[in-house]
Amino acid sequence: MIAARLNGPADFAGWRREARRLALAGIQPEAVAWLTSEDNAGLFAMESIPPADAGDAALTVPRRFIELAENVICHRDAGRFVLLHRLLLRLRDEPRLLDNAADADIARAEAMARSVRRDLHKMTAFVRFRAVSGADEDGPFIAWFEPEHFILERAARFFTGRFAGMIWSIMTPQGSLHWDGSTLQFGPAASKADTPDGDAMEAYWLTYYVNIFNPARLKPKAMKSEMPVKYWRNLPEAELIAPLIASAARRAEDMVMRAPTQPPERHVRQLRHRPEAQADESAITSWQDAAAAAQGCRRCALHCNATQTVFGEGPLDAPVVFVGEQPGDQEDLAGRPFVGPAGQVFDRAIQEAGLDRARAYVTNAVKHFKFQLRGKRRIHEKPNVGEIKACRFWLDLELQFVKPRLVVALGASALRSLIGHAGSLASARDRELALEDGTPLLATVHPSFLLRLPDEEARSREYARFVADLERAGASYRNQVSSAGI
Ligand code: URA
């Protein structure tokens, strides 16, 4: 047996390195024992991977395979390394193998990747932080979660992005994640007893849950299939659901009268700290300059009432930029795009489409929340043409610094901004478009369109179409760079 050594159960970089050496040395999958750091290699006599005849010869595979393998490697199935090794070897003789969904190896790998993506979605949706005693509003917080697969490192990208400003730990039976506001550390496996029970954060979360619980959308069956019993156990809100269901009809009526509140005091304070003067926009030479200057933007009147400018976020080498309309109530408070209800639909859909939000740049056509105050409610208002045009300045800068391979317009306002005039979203959705500089542009609906659909059937049909559009987006930018070194 030949030993291939990995640094952990989902060490993708390690698998890539070892698989490359094995493939170049002509070693077959059955001859390899894959050892993760927990395995006791001393029990067996093992040989090392012999040096390759071909020296450092290039070995390329479709980029799609790398993305598939990144998910499969996280699956708990012990046969995952051998399966990927076999696929890698087969791809050399069968370049179109990945298109053959009926192939048993491909079908198995795709099913494993789907299961991992689902587990990732569950973790990002169902982790609940509790405050550690003595915590303030920034933490420390702690959460317990039991993933099905080895997804901890993958999930870490999501949590460090989403909860960047807090101090938190996520404990799991596989290991723990610790974030101090700037650095992430991986720690040992934990047990549920390591997470404190019921506290102020939990009380806060329960109040929040009661307030966002939407009786008009109540679908107990779907909730149970989406959130298996295993996850319910760890959700503080689980025990609230039965009484909330019981009072759903009355609450549906009350809800019409209820509302999001005005920004809390913390955000009002932030409002006071906004730059007094408009920044010198001609001095912008980097994305960082642009993000900082946008905080003082006075290009239209929307800055007067919004809490803050919500600039785009994501890696500056992202292959794809998603453009929404404008920040909503929660984005205005958090200072980050797509973190409210529309953001949750967006997160779920891109994950189901096999894309990774952490690798995308997400922004809006308009950077300030436009609303009408009705009583205490801040009611979203569509930006007008002048506001969209004024804000195009910032979107142009973002596109100039990120240089994506593809831009996706989410909804009509984003499309209007990107093509520079009004256009029918329905017909744009089915066409291949491009920005003035030639960057391919895809158009799809805005996630909040899905939230507004009144009936369940239309919602699931349109949601599936939205996911299909996002899958098309993924395929489109992947095809532009079709192969990668393994
Ligand atoms: N809707 C948007 O268009 N953008 C956001 O960031 C949130 C909701």
Residues whose N, C-alpha, C, O or C-beta is under 5 A from the ligand:
A	BS01	URA	G324 E325 Q326 P327 G328 E331 R336 P337 F338 A342 N364
